[in-house]
Structures are given as structure tokens and as C-alpha cells.
Amino acid sequence: MSTLALQVRGVGKRYRIGARKQADRQGLLHRLGALARRSQTDDRTFWALQDVSFEIRHGENVGLIGLNGAGKSTLLKILSRITRPTTGRITVDGRIGALLEVGTGFHGDLTGRENVFLYGSILGMTREEVRRKFDAIVEFSGTGPFIDTPVKRYSSGMYVRLAFSVAAHMEPEILLLDEVLAVGDLPFQRKCMEFAKEMQRRDAAIMFVSHNMFSIKTMCERVIYLRRGRVVYDGPTDEGIRLYEEDCRTLSQESGLEGDGRLTVTSVEVLAEDGTERHLFQYGERMRVRIRYRAHEPLEAPNFIVAVMRADDVSCCSFSTEDDVASRPVVDGQGVVELLTPPIRLVAEMYRIFVLVRAKGFQDLIAVHGPTPIHIAHDLYDTHFGVFHEHGEWRWLDEAGSAVRRAASDTSLTR
């Protein structure tokens, strides 16, 4: 086996767009003649990928990132030979396993058992190989009680678990994973991530597509960033994520809310409690958000709001000068206002901070700025625990409702 697992050179993919003219009913010859007369220079085309080139070595775990429509899924379909490129060449060294769209390779009317054999054959496994690994596939997927049920009755999560399990037990040298893994529940996602890391230790090459930058940062030391079908960056993960988040911010500013222009938020800084600039916080740390602004006219008690959104657009929490009784009677000219949050106990994920300024009383929107990305880290508390996690206070009671006296050796249940 050579060092290179994948070598992509000048790959492009062109699609025709728009509806074809409806053929009349004068027969096959007429339709063929119409097709022959179509211009070979028809400009109703769209290049999903253009001149894409990169290499991936065995043992590398590479993230593929980009905004919606950048060409990520198209590239994976080409690499997994579901579709052919219009231009370019791909060299593959090793067996490819791919988990792309939910249900790809599955037939809804067939049972889980039958689809394991069907999907396994599509991936290149022999019937004997699938039979030998069948019990392990079902156990890994957790779909045992439903394995003889038609998969059209499965939830999307069950689809993913079974499909991933088949692809995993193919023991590929190259594994392609699309965002579809996000459909699975958190314990299964964690199982998949651990499996991917184990594959990497066995010198497999992995290409991982996700919009979750926290997962990309955790899984990958290198990213390939696609923008409008072209590779605009290929290198260390941190810089690739910075470019992605900058594009997200630009897109949000172009398509999001707009203020009325009476005030401009000129910059937003995210800082640690000691004032150093930071974008990665541990669970339970406090955070400073420093907002610089310019009011173009005197404003009566404008309401500065800091809103925290999860990467999947779930609204997590917000802070407000009006709600926290910290408004100024009048704001005019340049100024700075700073928020010191309480200990942030959001679970581990990527979040985005938006700053909004509204008229007194949460009324008209005056200004908006964002998003500014941050990451919260914790070894245990992830989205399986919800949006945030706080420790509770527990006590044992007897049947009469009285507190049970603890022995001296008991440990307190209050953290």
C-alpha cells in the first residue's frame, strides 16, 4: 500500500440546470432529433466543483468544510463513485467505505436484515463476508429488535446507525463521512467518533464533512475548505475554521437583520475574565464581551443585548443592559460597554455571539453585529445533557417525608 490514499487532480463537476423542453408525442425519432439539435454550448449549466486538487495520506483525518452549496457532498459522491466527474482524475489506493445521505443504498420495502446484505454488496463486500460479520453489524447499530422490520418504518437515526455499522465493518482503508452522522443520537455519535479514531490508529484515511466546527476541531488536524466549488484553503484546522467563521459572519450580515442606522457597533471582543482575548472557554468559566459603538445621535437608554446561539441555531441565553438594570440614560458619540457573564455552564459545543441594540423597552432594532464564534469545552457535558448543565441538590427522605440521617461515612449528594 502506497503512502497516498487519495489523489485528486483537477476535478470538476458540471450539471445542467432548468427544465428541459417537453417533447411532443411523435415518437422516439423526433425526440432523438431534438436532442441532436441542442446546442453543444448550452449555457444552462452549473459547475458544482471546479479544478479541485488535493492529496490525503493513509492515517490522516481530514475535515471537509464549507457553507451550504460549496460542493462538499458532490465531492464525496465523486470520491465514492456514486457519480462521475466532468473533468479531472482521481487515484484511490485502498477500499473505500462511505456514509453519505440517509438511506443511500437502502430499499425501504426490504427489512434491515435484507438491507445489510444489499448495502454490503453495494460497498463491495461479498455475501460470505456480510454473513460472517452480520451479528457484529447488528450489535454495533443497536437495531437488533427491528432487524426484520422494513426499513421504511425506521427513524432517520436507525437508518444512520445501521448504515454506518455496515460501512464500518467493511473495514475500509478510506472512510468518507458526511454530515448525516448528526442525525444519530449523541451516544451513537460518540461511538462513531471513537471508531473513526480507532481506524486512524490502524492507518486508515478519513474524510469528515460537518458544519459543527467543534467536531471538526476535535477530530481533524487538517481541513480542506471549499467555497463555490473551489478549494480556497488546505492546511491546519484552526486557520480553516477561522475562514469558515468569517464567511459565516459575512453571510449573516448580508442576509440577516439590519438596524435603523442610529448606532453602529464597531467591534465586539470576546475575552477571558482576566481580559485576554479568547475564543475557547472551559465549562464554568466567566466571559467578558466588550462592545465598542458609535451613536450617530443622542439615544435614550438603548438596550444592549448579548445573545448566545448554538451552532445549530438553538437560542441558548441572552443578557441585556435593560434587564440587568445597567442602562445609561443617554448614549451619544463613541463608547464602550462590557458584559461580564456569570459562570457559563453551557455544554460543550460551538456557539455564536450576536450583539443587538434595541430602543428602550426591547422595541425597534437599532443595530446588530455578529456572529462572533466561541467554543465551550468539557470532557463529559455535551449536547446529550441538553443546552446547559447545572448541579442540583439531592437528599434522601423516608416514607413520611423526613430527611434520612446519613452515616458518617456517607458522602454528600450535594456538589
C-alpha positions as CSV (number, residue, x, y, z in Angstrom):
1,M,0.0,0.0,0.0
2,S,1.4,3.4,-1.0
3,T,1.6,6.4,1.3
4,L,-1.2,8.3,-0.6
5,A,-4.7,7.1,0.0
6,L,-6.5,9.6,-2.3
7,Q,-5.0,11.8,-5.0
8,V,-7.4,14.3,-6.7
9,R,-6.3,16.3,-9.7
10,G,-8.3,19.0,-11.4
11,V,-11.7,17.5,-10.6
12,G,-14.8,19.4,-11.8
13,K,-18.5,18.5,-11.9
14,R,-21.0,20.2,-14.2
15,Y,-24.7,19.9,-14.0
16,R,-27.4,21.2,-16.4
17,I,-30.0,23.4,-14.8
18,G,-33.5,24.3,-15.7
19,A,-36.3,22.1,-17.1
20,R,-35.9,20.5,-20.5
21,K,-38.5,21.4,-23.1
22,Q,-41.2,18.8,-23.0
23,A,-41.0,16.6,-26.0
24,D,-44.1,16.0,-28.0
25,R,-45.6,12.6,-28.6
26,Q,-44.4,12.0,-32.2
27,G,-42.2,9.2,-31.2
28,L,-38.6,8.3,-30.3
29,L,-37.0,9.5,-33.6
30,H,-38.4,13.0,-33.1
31,R,-37.1,13.2,-29.6
32,L,-33.6,12.0,-30.7
33,G,-33.6,14.6,-33.4
34,A,-34.5,17.3,-30.9
35,L,-31.6,16.2,-28.7
36,A,-29.2,16.2,-31.6
37,R,-30.2,19.8,-32.5
38,R,-29.5,21.0,-29.0
39,S,-26.5,23.4,-28.9
40,Q,-23.4,21.9,-27.5
41,T,-22.7,25.3,-26.0
42,D,-25.9,25.4,-23.9
43,D,-25.1,27.9,-21.1
44,R,-27.7,26.5,-18.7
45,T,-25.1,24.7,-16.7
46,F,-23.8,24.9,-13.2
47,W,-20.3,23.9,-12.0
48,A,-20.7,22.4,-8.6
49,L,-16.9,21.7,-8.5
50,Q,-14.1,23.4,-10.4
51,D,-10.4,22.4,-10.6
52,V,-10.4,20.6,-7.2
53,S,-7.0,19.1,-6.3
54,F,-5.6,17.7,-3.0
55,E,-4.0,14.6,-1.6
56,I,-4.8,12.6,1.6
57,R,-2.3,10.2,3.1
58,H,-3.1,7.0,5.0
59,G,-3.6,7.7,8.7
60,E,-4.8,11.3,8.1
61,N,-8.1,12.5,9.4
62,V,-9.1,15.5,7.1
63,G,-12.1,17.7,7.6
64,L,-14.0,19.0,4.6
65,I,-15.8,22.2,5.4
66,G,-17.7,25.0,3.5
67,L,-21.0,26.8,3.5
68,N,-24.2,25.2,2.1
69,G,-23.8,24.7,-1.6
70,A,-20.0,24.7,-1.6
71,G,-19.8,21.3,-3.2
72,K,-18.9,19.1,-0.3
73,S,-21.5,16.4,-0.8
74,T,-20.8,16.4,-4.6
75,L,-17.1,15.8,-4.0
76,L,-17.9,12.9,-1.6
77,K,-20.2,11.3,-4.2
78,I,-17.5,11.5,-6.8
79,L,-14.9,10.0,-4.4
80,S,-17.3,7.2,-3.5
81,R,-18.0,6.6,-7.3
82,I,-21.7,7.4,-7.0
83,T,-21.3,9.9,-9.7
84,R,-18.5,10.6,-12.3
85,P,-16.5,13.9,-12.5
86,T,-16.9,16.0,-15.6
87,T,-13.2,16.8,-15.6
88,G,-10.1,15.6,-13.7
89,R,-8.7,12.4,-12.4
90,I,-8.9,10.6,-9.0
91,T,-6.4,7.9,-7.8
92,V,-7.5,5.7,-5.0
93,D,-5.3,3.3,-3.0
94,G,-7.5,1.1,-0.8
95,R,-11.0,0.1,-0.1
96,I,-13.5,2.9,0.3
97,G,-16.3,3.0,2.8
98,A,-18.8,5.8,2.5
99,L,-21.7,7.0,4.6
100,L,-23.4,9.8,2.8
101,E,-27.1,10.7,2.6
102,V,-29.6,8.9,4.9
103,G,-30.8,5.7,3.3
104,T,-28.3,5.8,0.3
105,G,-28.2,2.1,-0.8
106,F,-31.2,1.1,1.3
107,H,-34.5,-0.1,-0.1
108,G,-37.5,1.0,2.0
109,D,-39.6,-2.1,1.5
110,L,-36.8,-4.5,2.5
111,T,-36.0,-5.4,6.1
112,G,-33.0,-4.3,8.0
113,R,-31.5,-7.8,7.6
114,E,-32.0,-7.7,3.8
115,N,-30.6,-4.2,3.5
116,V,-27.5,-5.2,5.4
117,F,-26.7,-7.7,2.6
118,L,-27.8,-5.2,-0.1
119,Y,-25.8,-2.3,1.2
120,G,-22.8,-4.5,1.9
121,S,-22.8,-5.7,-1.7
122,I,-23.0,-2.1,-2.9
123,L,-19.9,-1.3,-0.8
124,G,-18.1,-4.2,-2.3
125,M,-18.4,-6.8,0.4
126,T,-19.0,-10.5,-0.5
127,R,-22.1,-12.2,0.8
128,E,-20.0,-14.5,2.9
129,E,-18.2,-11.5,4.4
130,V,-21.5,-9.9,5.3
131,R,-22.8,-13.2,6.8
132,R,-19.7,-13.6,8.9
133,K,-19.9,-10.1,10.3
134,F,-23.7,-9.8,10.5
135,D,-24.1,-10.3,14.2
136,A,-21.4,-7.7,14.9
137,I,-23.0,-5.2,12.5
138,V,-26.4,-5.5,14.2
139,E,-25.0,-5.3,17.7
140,F,-23.0,-2.1,16.8
141,S,-26.0,-0.5,15.3
142,G,-28.3,-1.3,18.2
143,T,-31.2,-2.2,15.8
144,G,-31.4,-5.8,16.8
145,P,-35.2,-5.9,17.9
146,F,-36.1,-4.3,14.5
147,I,-33.7,-6.1,12.2
148,D,-36.6,-8.0,10.5
149,T,-38.7,-4.9,10.1
150,P,-38.9,-3.0,6.8
151,V,-36.6,0.0,7.0
152,K,-39.3,2.4,5.7
153,R,-40.6,2.2,9.3
154,Y,-37.2,3.1,10.8
155,S,-36.4,6.5,12.1
156,S,-33.7,8.5,10.4
157,G,-31.4,7.7,13.4
158,M,-31.9,4.0,13.0
159,Y,-31.2,4.3,9.3
160,V,-27.9,6.0,10.1
161,R,-26.9,3.6,12.8
162,L,-27.4,0.6,10.6
163,A,-25.8,2.1,7.5
164,F,-22.7,3.3,9.5
165,S,-22.4,-0.1,11.1
166,V,-22.3,-1.8,7.7
167,A,-19.7,0.7,6.3
168,A,-17.6,0.3,9.5
169,H,-17.5,-3.5,9.3
170,M,-16.4,-3.3,5.7
171,E,-13.0,-2.4,7.3
172,P,-12.2,0.2,4.7
173,E,-8.8,1.8,4.2
174,I,-10.6,5.1,3.3
175,L,-13.7,6.2,5.1
176,L,-15.9,9.1,3.9
177,L,-18.4,10.5,6.4
178,D,-21.0,13.2,5.6
179,E,-22.9,15.5,7.9
180,V,-25.6,12.7,8.1
181,L,-23.9,11.5,11.3
182,A,-25.6,14.4,13.1
183,V,-28.9,12.5,12.7
184,G,-27.8,9.8,15.1
185,D,-28.2,10.3,18.9
186,L,-25.3,11.5,21.0
187,P,-24.2,8.1,22.4
188,F,-24.0,6.7,18.9
189,Q,-22.2,9.8,17.5
190,R,-19.6,9.3,20.3
191,K,-19.3,5.6,19.3
192,C,-18.8,6.6,15.7
193,M,-16.1,9.1,16.6
194,E,-14.3,6.6,18.7
195,F,-14.5,4.1,15.9
196,A,-13.1,6.7,13.4
197,K,-10.2,7.4,15.8
198,E,-9.5,3.6,16.0
199,M,-9.5,3.4,12.2
200,Q,-7.0,6.2,12.1
201,R,-4.7,4.4,14.5
202,R,-4.9,1.5,12.0
203,D,-3.6,3.8,9.3
204,A,-6.9,4.4,7.6
205,A,-7.6,7.7,5.8
206,I,-10.8,9.6,6.9
207,M,-12.6,12.5,5.2
208,F,-15.1,14.0,7.6
209,V,-17.8,16.6,6.5
210,S,-19.5,18.7,9.1
211,H,-20.9,22.1,9.8
212,N,-20.1,21.5,13.5
213,M,-16.7,23.2,13.9
214,F,-16.3,21.8,17.4
215,S,-16.4,18.3,16.0
216,I,-14.0,19.3,13.2
217,K,-11.6,20.8,15.7
218,T,-11.8,17.7,17.8
219,M,-11.4,15.2,15.0
220,C,-9.1,16.8,12.4
221,E,-5.7,18.3,12.3
222,R,-6.2,19.4,8.7
223,V,-9.1,20.8,6.8
224,I,-9.9,21.4,3.1
225,Y,-12.2,24.4,2.7
226,L,-14.5,24.6,-0.3
227,R,-16.0,27.9,-1.4
228,R,-18.3,27.9,-4.5
229,G,-16.9,24.6,-5.7
230,R,-13.2,25.5,-5.4
231,V,-10.5,24.7,-2.8
232,V,-9.6,28.0,-1.2
233,Y,-7.7,26.6,1.8
234,D,-5.9,23.3,2.6
235,G,-4.0,23.3,5.9
236,P,-4.1,23.4,9.7
237,T,-7.6,23.2,11.2
238,D,-7.6,26.5,13.2
239,E,-7.0,28.7,10.2
240,G,-9.6,26.9,8.1
241,I,-12.2,27.3,10.8
242,R,-11.3,31.0,11.0
243,L,-12.0,31.4,7.3
244,Y,-15.2,29.5,7.6
245,E,-16.5,31.5,10.5
246,E,-15.5,34.8,8.7
247,D,-17.7,33.6,5.7
248,C,-20.5,32.7,8.1
249,R,-20.3,36.2,9.6
250,T,-20.3,37.9,6.2
251,L,-23.3,35.8,5.1
252,S,-25.2,36.6,8.3
253,Q,-24.5,40.3,7.8
254,E,-25.7,40.1,4.2
255,S,-28.9,38.2,4.8
256,G,-29.7,38.8,8.5
257,L,-31.3,41.6,10.5
258,E,-30.4,45.2,9.9
259,G,-30.7,48.1,12.4
260,D,-32.1,51.6,11.6
261,G,-28.6,53.2,11.4
262,R,-28.8,55.4,14.5
263,L,-26.0,53.5,16.2
264,T,-23.2,51.3,14.8
265,V,-21.5,48.5,16.7
266,T,-17.9,49.0,15.5
267,S,-16.4,45.9,17.1
268,V,-17.0,43.0,19.6
269,E,-14.2,41.4,21.5
270,V,-14.6,38.1,23.4
271,L,-12.3,38.0,26.4
272,A,-11.4,35.8,29.4
273,E,-12.2,37.1,32.8
274,D,-8.6,38.4,33.1
275,G,-9.1,40.4,29.9
276,T,-7.1,38.3,27.5
277,E,-8.6,37.6,24.1
278,R,-10.1,34.1,24.0
279,H,-12.5,32.0,21.8
280,L,-12.2,28.7,23.6
281,F,-13.7,28.5,27.2
282,Q,-13.9,25.7,29.6
283,Y,-17.3,24.9,31.0
284,G,-18.0,27.1,34.1
285,E,-15.6,30.0,33.1
286,R,-16.8,33.6,33.0
287,M,-16.6,35.5,29.8
288,R,-16.2,39.2,29.0
289,V,-17.9,40.7,25.9
290,R,-16.5,44.1,25.1
291,I,-18.7,46.2,22.7
292,R,-17.4,49.3,21.0
293,Y,-20.1,51.5,19.4
294,R,-20.7,54.9,17.8
295,A,-24.1,56.6,18.3
296,H,-24.9,59.0,15.5
297,E,-27.5,60.9,17.5
298,P,-28.4,61.0,21.2
299,L,-30.3,57.8,22.2
300,E,-32.4,57.4,25.3
301,A,-31.4,54.3,27.3
302,P,-30.6,52.0,24.4
303,N,-30.8,48.3,25.3
304,F,-27.6,46.4,24.5
305,I,-28.3,42.7,24.2
306,V,-25.7,39.8,24.0
307,A,-27.4,36.7,22.6
308,V,-25.7,33.3,22.6
309,M,-26.8,30.8,19.8
310,R,-25.7,27.2,19.5
311,A,-24.1,26.2,16.1
312,D,-27.5,24.6,15.0
313,D,-29.3,28.0,15.7
314,V,-30.8,27.0,19.1
315,S,-31.1,30.1,21.2
316,C,-29.3,29.4,24.5
317,C,-29.3,32.5,26.6
318,S,-29.1,36.3,26.4
319,F,-28.0,39.2,28.6
320,S,-29.4,42.7,28.4
321,T,-28.5,46.1,29.9
322,E,-32.1,46.9,30.4
323,D,-33.0,43.6,32.1
324,D,-29.9,43.7,34.2
325,V,-30.6,47.4,35.3
326,A,-27.4,48.7,33.7
327,S,-28.7,51.1,31.0
328,R,-27.3,54.6,30.6
329,P,-29.9,57.4,30.5
330,V,-28.5,58.8,27.2
331,V,-25.9,57.4,24.8
332,D,-24.2,59.7,22.3
333,G,-21.0,59.5,20.3
334,Q,-18.3,56.8,20.7
335,G,-18.3,54.5,23.7
336,V,-17.6,51.1,25.1
337,V,-19.9,48.8,27.2
338,E,-18.7,45.5,28.6
339,L,-20.6,42.4,29.8
340,L,-19.1,40.1,32.4
341,T,-21.2,36.9,32.3
342,P,-21.8,34.6,35.3
343,P,-20.0,31.2,35.0
344,I,-21.0,29.8,31.6
345,R,-22.4,26.3,32.1
346,L,-23.4,25.7,28.5
347,V,-22.5,22.2,27.4
348,A,-19.5,21.5,25.1
349,E,-20.3,22.8,21.6
350,M,-19.6,25.6,19.2
351,Y,-21.6,28.8,19.8
352,R,-22.1,32.2,18.2
353,I,-22.5,35.5,19.9
354,F,-24.7,38.2,18.5
355,V,-24.9,41.8,19.8
356,L,-28.2,43.6,19.2
357,V,-29.1,47.1,20.3
358,R,-32.8,47.9,20.7
359,A,-34.7,51.0,21.6
360,K,-35.7,51.3,25.3
361,G,-38.2,48.6,26.2
362,F,-36.9,45.9,23.7
363,Q,-38.5,47.9,20.9
364,D,-37.1,48.9,17.4
365,L,-33.9,47.3,16.3
366,I,-31.2,50.0,16.2
367,A,-28.0,47.9,15.4
368,V,-26.9,44.3,15.1
369,H,-23.4,42.7,15.0
370,G,-22.3,39.1,14.6
371,P,-21.8,36.3,14.8
372,T,-18.7,36.0,16.8
373,P,-17.8,32.3,17.3
374,I,-16.8,30.7,20.6
375,H,-16.2,27.2,21.8
376,I,-17.1,25.7,25.2
377,A,-15.2,22.6,26.2
378,H,-15.9,19.8,28.7
379,D,-14.9,16.1,28.8
380,L,-18.4,14.9,29.7
381,Y,-21.1,17.5,29.4
382,D,-22.1,17.6,25.7
383,T,-25.5,18.2,24.0
384,H,-26.6,14.8,25.4
385,F,-27.1,16.8,28.6
386,G,-29.2,19.5,26.9
387,V,-28.3,23.1,26.4
388,F,-26.7,23.8,29.8
389,H,-25.9,21.7,32.8
390,E,-26.2,22.8,36.5
391,H,-25.6,20.6,39.5
392,G,-28.7,20.0,41.7
393,E,-29.1,19.4,45.4
394,W,-30.4,16.0,46.4
395,R,-31.5,14.5,49.7
396,W,-33.0,11.1,50.8
397,L,-36.3,11.0,52.5
398,D,-38.2,8.3,54.3
399,E,-41.8,7.4,53.5
400,A,-43.0,10.1,55.9
401,G,-41.1,12.7,54.0
402,S,-38.5,13.3,56.7
403,A,-34.8,13.6,55.8
404,V,-32.9,10.4,56.3
405,R,-29.9,10.8,58.6
406,R,-26.7,9.9,56.8
407,A,-24.0,7.8,58.3
408,A,-20.7,9.5,59.0
409,S,-19.1,7.5,56.1
410,D,-21.8,8.8,53.6
411,T,-20.6,11.2,51.0
412,S,-22.7,14.3,50.4
413,L,-25.0,14.2,47.4
414,T,-24.7,17.9,47.0
415,R,-22.0,19.0,44.7
